[in-house]
Amino acid sequence: MDSFFFSADAGDDDWYGNSSARSIRSLSDLDDERLYLVDHRWWNETRESMFREVDGVLYSTSSCLSDDFESEIILDMRRSEIDGDDDCNGEEQGVSGREYALISEWMFYRALKWHYDLKKVQNLAAIEDNKADLFFLQVRLSISGTRNSLIVRICEKDNEVGAFNKSCQIFTLKIWDFSGQITKFFLQGRMLHDNSGPVNKEISLELQVYGLYHYIMLKENGMEVDSKTELKVNGHSNEVKPYVRLGQSHTSSFNEAHKLGLTGLYNLGNTCFMNSAIQCLVHTPQLVDYFLGDFRKDLNFENPLGMNVCIFQINYYYFLQVKCMNYLFAHADQGKLALAFGDLLRQLWTPGVTSVGPRAFKSRLAEFAPQFDGYNQHDSQEFLAFLLDGLHEDLNRVKIKPYNEIKDVDGIPDKEVANEHWKNHLARNDSIIVDMCQGQYRSTLICPLCKKHSVTFDPFIYLSLPLPSTTMRTMTLTVLNTDGSTLPIPVTVTVPKFGKFKDLIQALSTACLLRDDETLLVAEIYNNCIIHFLGKPSDSLELVRDHDRLVAYRLPKDQDSLPLVVFTHCHLEESNGQGGPSSRRFGMPLVARIPESSDGFEIHKKFLQLLNPLLLPEEFSSNSLDDCSVNIADPDTEMDDVADDLTIEDVPNTDEVMRKSSVGVDFHFSLEKQGFSSARSKIVMDEPLLIPETRQISVLVSWPDEMVKRYDTFILNRLPETGELPLLTNNPPESVSLYKCLEAFLKEEPLGPEDMWYCPKCKEHRQASKKLDLWRLPEVLIIHLKRFSYDQFLMDKLETYVDFPIVDFDLSNYTVHKDCQSSIHYKMYAVSNHYGGMGGGHYTAFVQCGEQWYEFNDSQVFPISEDQIKTSAAYVLFYKRV
């Protein structure tokens, strides 16, 4: 149907929407909301509970003669003299099945939802599915020449055959008009007759017909069936199907057995993110009741950005004001997003519909948020935020937002400040989204020097909670003594994810019981060589990746000024007949401090001291280890059983090894020039070493087969990655409670250097600390779990399992102001899930309908149990206040 339009010669008040200023040219200038024809008693049951203020007007219908009565039905509708307010409440109204109610679309969906929620129909047997109860008729309306009746024409060519045949049973006896549209037809029809302009006297109307042919006939439930009645309309003989009389019960007599709201959404191409969020929203009780109701009364047609400024700047010039408003109306969104969403929600709550394609809604959304145009994958939480913001702007009851001056709040109690901030917020923002989803939190900034406090109160529409695992990081390093007293051991520590190198040193010192006279030197190992030392305390730990390999060397503090020697290992392999012996590097480098004047003997002695814990007893150093020696260069080879059998007491001391060793024959030592791995010079035992300016000496040690058999080289090769957990631990999958996530969100933390706060007392920018507190809680609490992290180098998703409450989410310990809260307990009703990794994956939704949970996977809907709700895929949680 056509909607109202503003004429070109409208008066000044046209722009403010006065109906008196509209120029009526056609009967089609009527409301564009669909009309529904339903059984009168079905509607009256709802009306007694929800729509007592809505009065109906009774119209009697009679058939008119038609030249072609086989293909056309003509009815004459006249207003009855019966007092509609008294008569429509009679107990016997609609009992014959031939009295009907004409209602608006929002009335129909509210009544349908009311009958569905009544839940008394579960004891009744359904004859057919609901989808057979809803069909539409195309009718033609016109005002008779006497202007006292409405002519209704139903043509077979305008309708499907089945619908046309059913229509023969409908327009008989009486129709109650609760929509007010028939009265509007008469009123505007008379105005058209008095108008000298051209008139289109007939309009086409699509009439939705619901629930007039399926009756439940179980006498076991105390039902009585009226006798059959034969009617003749325009020559058609029709048998009216029996109607069920439910005695004194007011329970609906129609088939409501089909679950409403269990309708899927077709995937249009990577639109699962949208489908998941929409299913959660369209099952939000307050939102369902609102959009099934008369939400159009709240549509804001005057809410383009910058409108208020434009009006106030030119309010001295009336002509310019009218021109400006004309431009703004032409460019305003005019509530299109809310209309599209409302239409989609009603489709999803239409009985008998199994799946809906949200193409029209997606197209309208792209006009509001162009980033959602096309068919790329998006974030469901990002989509949800844009949608809620767009719905709020379309439904904002505030037409002109006032300017609120920020007042000085020093010395004023927090309660008064919070109420003032909330009042100012509602003065500019008043919609169903604000009523339903918006809460308020208190933000406190504290100067680190003067302790000045700055308190503000800000609204929120959802809470984005960090997972505690995102703030901390587990790192595994190998700790190695440089005095030859212990074996290398892996040490796992927990450090701030965005911490500094000094945080790692502090955690390691505690974990390995570092003595006061010791220090740690941390190096990164790559290809069995030290590529660099981590020395600066301010270096960021973000630069250390999970697959890096780090070794922490314990060194005496009083030797920091002595030269540092780094031993790397290579294995001398026997000749394969094609030349001399070959070599390959293996194991983790060893590090030690040596005296200033050291020679080859000192180097050899220090190396043997470092190897002391790896020396095998005689029974292990026999030829039985020959088969093992070939694996020394495999960093993943494990020798746990051998290592467990060895203790330091089983190993001879260094002096004994020196006496048994043939110096210069067992190991070969060479100096390596930094940056030139192939540039080497042999170390002569009795010649002093030249100490370079860097104070670091790189020594390559060549291991012959005989030495490989004497030492446990497998321990040297066991170098875990930083992100690797110890092998002997049985850590369960990472999990955290939702309360811990909330605590991480609310805890006090310092602002970053880029977010310095100007302290009004110090008159300087300070790195203040910030503390958040929940002050006012909304009716619907939406919680976003921050699973995705982004920085200039990496994108990551956390698969942390969040243990969230389903039945009782108690926020009493996290809300600082409880006086104004009706309840601080919440119950979950929906979850948006994301499966997979970054840049892809799939979204689904879990939704509770009644007492049963369902999974919405695009167009597929199926029941699930409550114990299936909690998964590591949970992304956005929806709670309603208990």
Buried (B, 14 or more C-beta within 10 A) or exposed (E): BBEEEBEEEBEEEBBEEEEEBBBBBBBBBBBEBBBBBBBBBBBBBBBEEBBEEBBBBBBBBBBBEBEEBEEBBBBBBEBBEEEBEEBBEEEEBBBBBBBBBBBBBBBBBBBBBBBBEBEEBEEBEBEEEBEBBBBBBBBBBBBBEEEEBBBBBBBBEBBEEEBBEBBBBBBBEBBBBBBBBBEBBBEBBEEBEEEEEEBEBBBEBEBBBBBBBBBBBEEEBEBEBBEEBEBEBBEBEBEBBBBBBBEEEBBBBBBBBBBBBBBBBBBBEBBBBBBBBBBBBBBBBBBBBBBBBBBBEBBBBBBBEEBBEBBEEBEEEEEEBBEBBEEBBEEBBBBBBBBBBBBBBBBBBBBBBEBBBBEEBBEBBEBBBEEBEEEEBBBBBBBBBBBBBBBBBBBBBBEEBEEEEEEEBEEEEBEEBBBBBBEBBBEBBBBBBBBBBBBBBBBBBBBBEEEBEBBBBEBBBBBBBBBBBBBBBBBBBBBBBBBBEEBBEBBBBEBEBBBBBBBBBBBBBEBBEBEEEBBBBBBBBEEBBBEEBBEEEEBEBBEBEEEBBBBBBBBBEEBEEBBBBBBBBBBBBEEEEEEEEEBEBBBBBBBBBBEEEBBBBBBBBBBBBBBBBBBBEEEBBEEEBEEBBEBBBEBEEEBEEBBEEBEEEEBBEBEEBBEEBEEBEBBBBBBBEEEEEEEBEEBEEEEEBEBEEEEBBBBBBBBBEEBBBBBBBBBBBBBBBBBBBEEEEEEEEBEBEBBBBBBBBBEEEEBEEEEEBEBEEEEEEBBBBBBBBBBBBBBBBBBBBBBBBEEEEEEEBBBBBBEBBBEEBEBEEBBEBEEBBEEBBBBBBBBBBBBEEEEEBBBBBBBBBEEEBBBBBBBEBEEEEBEEBBEBBBBBBBBBBE
